[in-house]
Amino acid sequence: MASECCKLTSGLSCGAYCFTSINSSISAELNNSCGYVIKGPTIGTVSISGYALDKVYTGCPAKASVTIPWVRRYDCDSNEVHFIFQKGGQASIVGDIAEVSVTDVAVSSSSISASVGGSPNNLYTDETESIGFNFAYRGVPIPFDTKTADGSGVKFKNLTLCGISADEMYLTSFSVNYVPGEVPIASYTFMYPINLKLR
């Protein structure tokens, strides 16, 4: 019989979401001084990937990504970590993606991807890459918008991801990749505070 910690992925319940992978971890600031363990902030991280479409993609190759910076402040009296939104972060989009928009484009240029790979008859792509701010994703599995002034568009309350839940989860990065002949994959990374009781 298999160990309790080794389970089939078919038995993993992710609710309404259709995820292809999930990884989670925690980090803590600890200090062992004079025989006492002093606990500081504890942060959980969860990275997930899921299908961005329910069918095989047939358009031109495209991809997009964004990083959302959060300032973290630790309240040592209450042992709580507070996340402060620091605007939308830098975003990039290559090609045309109906579910993605970057409204404040700072720079655009040609983006070429080519490889002979043993044959001069291989296809190559020549798309426009745009870099800027104010990124919005309207697709699945989780839509979001970095344009909100208070960060509410990338702060998720009472979110549960395959058994991992928190009162608030903060989106820190996202990417989506559209490859012709494949189902596109969207990847997210969230952080969340684990506010432990002080002893």
C-alpha positions as CSV (number, residue, x, y, z in Angstrom):
1,M,0.0,0.0,0.0
2,A,1.3,3.5,-0.9
3,S,2.2,6.0,1.7
4,E,-0.4,8.5,2.8
5,C,1.7,11.3,1.4
6,C,1.9,9.7,-2.1
7,K,-1.4,10.1,-3.9
8,L,-2.7,10.0,-7.4
9,T,-3.2,13.3,-9.1
10,S,-6.6,12.2,-10.3
11,G,-7.8,12.4,-6.7
12,L,-6.6,16.0,-6.3
13,S,-9.6,18.3,-6.0
14,C,-9.2,21.8,-7.3
15,G,-12.8,22.9,-7.3
16,A,-14.0,24.8,-10.3
17,Y,-10.4,25.3,-11.6
18,C,-8.7,23.1,-14.1
19,F,-5.0,23.1,-13.2
20,T,-2.2,21.2,-14.8
21,S,0.3,21.6,-12.0
22,I,0.6,23.1,-8.5
23,N,3.6,23.6,-6.2
24,S,3.6,25.2,-2.7
25,S,6.1,26.1,0.0
26,I,6.5,28.2,3.1
27,S,9.4,30.4,4.3
28,A,9.8,31.7,7.9
29,E,12.2,33.9,9.7
30,L,13.4,32.1,12.8
31,N,16.1,32.9,15.4
32,N,17.3,30.4,17.9
33,S,18.7,32.6,20.7
34,C,19.6,31.4,24.3
35,G,17.5,28.3,23.9
36,Y,14.4,30.2,22.7
37,V,13.0,30.0,19.2
38,I,11.9,33.5,18.1
39,K,9.4,33.4,15.2
40,G,9.2,36.2,12.7
41,P,7.0,36.5,9.5
42,T,5.9,33.3,7.7
43,I,5.0,33.5,4.0
44,G,3.4,30.9,1.9
45,T,3.9,30.6,-1.9
46,V,1.9,28.7,-4.3
47,S,2.6,28.4,-8.1
48,I,-0.1,27.0,-10.4
49,S,-0.6,26.4,-14.1
50,G,-3.8,25.7,-15.9
51,Y,-5.3,25.7,-19.4
52,A,-5.9,29.2,-20.8
53,L,-8.3,27.8,-23.5
54,D,-10.5,24.7,-23.7
55,K,-9.2,23.8,-27.2
56,V,-6.0,23.6,-29.2
57,Y,-4.7,27.0,-30.3
58,T,-4.4,27.6,-34.0
59,G,-3.2,31.2,-34.3
60,C,0.3,32.7,-34.4
61,P,2.6,32.1,-31.5
62,A,2.1,34.6,-28.7
63,K,3.1,35.1,-25.0
64,A,2.6,37.6,-22.2
65,S,3.9,38.1,-18.7
66,V,3.7,40.5,-15.8
67,T,5.4,40.9,-12.4
68,I,3.5,42.5,-9.6
69,P,5.6,44.1,-6.8
70,W,4.3,44.1,-3.3
71,V,6.0,45.8,-0.3
72,R,5.9,43.6,2.8
73,R,5.7,45.0,6.3
74,Y,5.9,43.0,9.4
75,D,4.0,44.0,12.6
76,C,6.0,42.3,15.3
77,D,3.4,43.2,18.0
78,S,0.6,41.2,16.3
79,N,2.9,38.9,14.3
80,E,1.2,39.8,11.1
81,V,2.6,40.5,7.6
82,H,1.0,43.3,5.6
83,F,1.2,43.4,1.8
84,I,1.2,46.9,0.3
85,F,0.4,47.3,-3.5
86,Q,3.2,49.1,-5.4
87,K,1.4,49.6,-8.8
88,G,1.0,47.1,-11.6
89,G,4.6,46.2,-12.4
90,Q,6.2,45.8,-15.8
91,A,4.4,43.7,-18.4
92,S,5.3,42.3,-21.7
93,I,3.3,41.0,-24.6
94,V,4.5,39.4,-27.8
95,G,1.9,38.9,-30.6
96,D,-1.8,39.3,-30.4
97,I,-3.7,37.8,-27.5
98,A,-7.4,38.6,-27.2
99,E,-7.5,37.9,-23.5
100,V,-4.6,40.2,-22.7
101,S,-4.2,44.0,-22.7
102,V,-1.3,46.3,-21.8
103,T,-2.8,49.9,-21.8
104,D,0.3,51.9,-21.0
105,V,2.9,50.7,-23.6
106,A,6.3,52.3,-23.1
107,V,8.2,50.7,-25.9
108,S,7.5,48.3,-28.9
109,S,9.9,46.5,-31.2
110,S,10.2,43.5,-33.4
111,S,10.6,40.1,-31.8
112,I,12.0,37.4,-34.0
113,S,12.3,33.7,-33.1
114,A,14.1,31.5,-35.7
115,S,16.1,28.3,-35.8
116,V,17.4,26.4,-38.8
117,G,17.4,23.1,-36.8
118,G,18.8,21.0,-39.6
119,S,16.5,22.4,-42.3
120,P,16.4,25.9,-44.0
121,N,12.7,25.3,-44.5
122,N,11.7,25.7,-40.8
123,L,9.1,28.3,-40.0
124,Y,10.1,31.4,-38.0
125,T,8.1,34.1,-36.2
126,D,8.3,37.8,-36.5
127,E,6.0,39.5,-34.0
128,T,5.8,42.9,-32.2
129,E,6.8,42.9,-28.5
130,S,5.4,45.6,-26.3
131,I,6.6,46.5,-22.8
132,G,4.7,48.7,-20.4
133,F,2.3,48.8,-17.5
134,N,-1.4,48.3,-16.6
135,F,-1.8,44.6,-17.6
136,A,-5.2,42.9,-17.6
137,Y,-5.9,39.2,-18.3
138,R,-9.5,38.3,-19.0
139,G,-9.0,34.6,-19.6
140,V,-9.2,31.5,-17.5
141,P,-8.6,30.0,-15.1
142,I,-8.3,33.2,-13.0
143,P,-8.8,36.6,-14.6
144,F,-7.2,39.7,-13.0
145,D,-6.4,43.4,-13.6
146,T,-3.3,45.3,-12.3
147,K,-4.8,48.7,-13.1
148,T,-6.7,49.1,-9.8
149,A,-5.1,51.8,-7.6
150,D,-5.4,49.8,-4.4
151,G,-4.3,46.4,-5.8
152,S,-7.8,44.9,-5.4
153,G,-7.6,43.4,-8.9
154,V,-4.6,41.2,-7.9
155,K,-5.6,40.5,-4.3
156,F,-7.9,37.5,-3.9
157,K,-9.9,37.0,-0.7
158,N,-10.8,33.5,0.5
159,L,-9.1,31.8,-2.4
160,T,-8.7,28.1,-2.3
161,L,-6.2,26.5,-4.7
162,C,-6.3,22.6,-4.7
163,G,-6.7,22.5,-0.9
164,I,-4.4,25.5,-0.1
165,S,-6.4,28.4,1.2
166,A,-5.8,31.8,2.8
167,D,-7.9,34.8,3.8
168,E,-6.0,36.8,1.2
169,M,-3.6,35.7,-1.6
170,Y,-1.5,38.2,-3.5
171,L,-0.6,37.6,-7.2
172,T,3.1,38.2,-7.7
173,S,3.7,37.0,-11.3
174,F,1.8,35.6,-14.3
175,S,2.7,34.3,-17.7
176,V,0.7,32.8,-20.6
177,N,2.1,31.0,-23.6
178,Y,0.2,30.4,-26.9
179,V,1.8,27.7,-29.1
180,P,0.1,26.6,-32.3
181,G,-1.1,23.0,-32.1
182,E,-1.2,23.0,-28.3
183,V,-3.6,24.1,-25.6
184,P,-2.2,27.4,-24.1
185,I,-1.0,27.3,-20.5
186,A,-1.4,30.2,-18.0
187,S,0.9,30.2,-14.9
188,Y,0.5,32.1,-11.7
189,T,2.5,32.7,-8.5
190,F,0.7,33.8,-5.3
191,M,2.0,34.8,-1.9
192,Y,0.1,34.8,1.3
193,P,0.8,35.6,5.0
194,I,0.6,32.8,7.6
195,N,-0.1,34.8,10.7
196,L,0.8,32.5,13.6
197,K,-0.2,33.0,17.1
198,L,2.5,34.3,19.4
199,R,3.5,32.0,22.2
